[in-house]
Amino acid sequence: MAHSTGILTAASLMVAAPAAADAIERARRLASLRVGLHIVLVDGRPMLRPEALPALVDRNGCFRKNMAAAGLRIFVDPAARRQLAAEITAQFEAYAATGLPLDHVDCHKHFHLHPTIARLVIEIGRRFGMTALRVPLEPATALRRIEPQASSPQSLVTEWWAERLRARVHGAHLATADRVFGLAWSGAMTEARIAGLLAQLPDGVTEIYTHPATANAFTGAALGYRYYDELAALISPRVVAAAKGSGAALKGYSDLLAA
C-alpha cells in the first residue's frame, strides 16, 4: 500500500479474561467485526492452571506485574521458557476454539517486544494460522503536530526493540502496520487527538488503538484510563467526519495480505 492510505479497525480478545465468553458471543453476532488474539503474559490471568506455570505467576496465580523481572526470568530460565511456550500455545488453542477468524495478534503491554516472546509467538502462531502481528512503532512527530509538547516516552524506550521486531515480522512474511498510535496517549485517546491523527495520515497503513468502555471504573480497570472518553471519541460526529475526510480505507490486518 505504498501509494494509498489505510486505517486498521479490529478488536482484540483476551481469551482468559473474566468476560471472554460474553465478548466471544458478541463477536460472533457481529459478522463484519475483525477480531484478533491479545496474548496476556503479564498483569493478568493465565489460560493454563497456575501450578503449571510456577516460573511465571505469583502466589495468587496471576502473571507477575514487573515486566523487567519477568523478562529477565524468561531470558535466563529454561523452565520459564518452556512454561511460556505452553501458555502461548494454550491461548492460541483457546482462540481457535472460538471459531472466530484470526485477524491479527498482539500482546498485552506489547510484551512481544521481548525477543524470546516474539520468537515463540511467531513460531507457535504460524501453526494456528497467524498472518499479522502488531509492531508498536509510534512517530512522535505526528503527536507534536497535534500537541506541540507531546512526547512518546514509551516509544523512546521501546523503539530499538520495535525496529528489531519489525525486521523479525517481515522476515516471517507476516503483515503489520507502518505505524501505530495509542502508546503515548494510552487510555486518553480523546476526540481531539483521534481527529487530529486522522487529519494528517501519511501514505501507508496506520493502526490507531483505543480502550473504549461504557464506564471508567470496573474490575481490572487501569488507574487513570479514560475509557468512556475513548468510546465517546470513536462514535463522535467529528471523528466520523475526519475518518471519511481522510480518504483512508478502513481495513483489518487480514486485508493487508490481499493488498
N, C-alpha and C positions, 0 to 999 in steps of 0.2 A: 504494500500500500504506500509506495514511495511518493505518489502524487495525489493522494486522497486523504481524507480525514475521517477517523472513526472514533467513537466513544464506546467503551466496553460497559455493558449493562448485564449484571448477573447477580445471583445470590450465592452465599457460601454457607454450607451446612456443617455444624459441629455434631458429629454423629453420637457422641457420648453425653451431650448436654441434656439437662432435665427435660427440656421442651422439644427434643428432637423429633419425637413421634408426631407431635402436632405440626411442626414445620414440614415434615415429610408429607403429611396428608394435605397440607395447603399447597405444597409444590406440585403434587400430583393433580390437583384441581386446576392449576394454572399452567396449561399446556405450553404456553409461549415463554414461560419463565426459564431461563437458563440457570442451572444450579451446579455448583462445584463443591469440592470437599475442602473444608477448613480443618487441617490437621492440627490437633492440640497436643503439645508435648511439654508445655509449661503452663503453670497457673490455671489448672483445670482438672477434670476427672478423666482417667484413662478408660479405654474400652475393655481392656483385659482386667482380670482381678488384680487388685493392688499387690497381693502376695506374690504374683508372678513378675512384679517389677520392683524389687527391693532397691535397686540402684537408682531408680527414677522418681520414686514417690516419697512423701513424708509420712509421719506417723498417723495422719488422718486419711491416708490412701489417696491423696491428691498429688499431682505433679508439683514439684518444687517451684517456687516463685522466683528464686535467684537464678537468672539466666546464665550469669557468668560462672557460677559454681556448677550448675547443671552442664553447661557446655564443656567445662574442664573435665568433669567426670566422664563425659562421653568420649573425650579425646584419649584419656589415659586408661580407661577401664574396659577391657574386652567384654565383661559380663554386661555392662551398661549398654554397649553397642548391640549385643545380642537381644537384650530386652527391648531396646529401641526399635530394632528391625521387626520384632514380633508385634509391638504395639502399632507401628505404622501399617503393617500388613493387616492387623485386625481392624483398623479404621477404614482401610480401603475395602475390606470384605464387608463391613457394615454398610458402607455406602453402596456397594454393588447390590446388596440385598434389598435396597430400596426400590430398585428397578429404574431409578432416575438416570437419564443420560449424564455422563460426567463431562461437564463443560470445561472445567479447569481445576487446578489445585493451588491452594496457598496454605500458609502455616500461621498459627496464632502467634502474634507479636513478631512475625517474619523470622521465626527461629530457623527456617531453612537457609538463612544466610550462613549458618554453621556448615562448613564443608562436609562433615560426616553426615549430617541430617540431609543435606542436599543430595548427596550421593545415594543414600538409601531411599529417599522419596522418589528419585528418578528411576532407580533400578526396580523398586517394588511397584511404583506407579505405572510403569510401562506394561507390566504384566496385567494390570487392570484396565488398560486402555487409556491411560492418561496421555493427553496430547498437548496440554498447555499448562504452564506454571508461571505464577506471578514473580516478577523481578522488581523489588521495591526501589526504583531509582526515581527521585523527585528533584526536578530542576528548581533550585531556589530563585533563579532569575525570574521565573514566571510568578512566583509568590510575591516578589517585591514589586512587580508591576501593579499588583492589587493593593498591597500594603507595603509601602516603602521600607518599613522597619522589620518586615517579616524575615524569618530565618528558618532553616530546617535543621535544627541541631541533631536530630536523629539521623538525617542523611549524611551529615558531616562524619558521624561515627561509622555509618554502615556503607558508605559509598564504595570504599575499596572492596569490601566483601561482595557488594551487589554487582559490581563490574565483573568479578570472577564468577558469580552465579550466572550472570547473563552469558558469559562465554561457555559455561557448562551446559546451559539450557540450549543454546544454539548448536553446540556440539552434539547434543542428543536429538536434534531436529524437532524440538518442541516449540510451540508457539508462545509468544509473550508480547506484552505491550512495549512500546517505545519509551513510555514514561508512566509514572504512577503518581497521583495526587491523593493525599489523605494522611501522610505521615506527620508533617509539621502541625497541621490543624486537626489531628485525630480527636474525634469527639466534639469538634467545633466547626464542622463544615457547614457554615451558615449560608443563607440565601445569597448574601453579597459576595461571599467567597466563591461559591459554585458558579454563580452568574459571571463573575469576573474571569474565572478559568475558562468558561465556555466562550467568552468573548475573544479569547486570544489563543485558540487552539492552533498549534502548528500542524504541518503535514504529518501523517503517520497515525499511529494508534495510541490513544490515551485512555488509561483507566483512572476513574475518579471513584474512590471508595468511601462509603459512609457507614454509620451505625444507627440507622433510624429506629425509633421505637415510639410508642404512644405515651410513654411516661419516662421520667428521668430516674426514678427510684424503683428498683426491683431487685430480686435476688441475683447476685452476680454483676450488678451494675458497677462500672468503673467510676471512681470518685471524680466528680467534676465534669463528666461527659454530659453534653447537651443533646441527648438522644432525641427529645421531642423537637428541638430546633432543627435537627438534621432531617427529620421526617417532614416537617413543615417546609423546609427548603426544597426538598425533592419534588413536592407537589405544588409549589408556588407558581402562579402565572408568570412571574418574572423569569424563573429558571426554565420553565417550559418554553417560553418565548426565546430565551437565549439559546437553548438547545436547537430549536428549529432554525433560528437565525444563523447559527454557526455553519449550517450546511453539512454537518457531520452525520454520518450514518451510525445508527445505534446497533451495536453488534455484541455478540458473545465471543468468548475466546475461541470457541469451536468454529466460528465463521472465518477466523484468520487463516485456517488451513486451506480454505477454498478460494482465498483472495489471490 
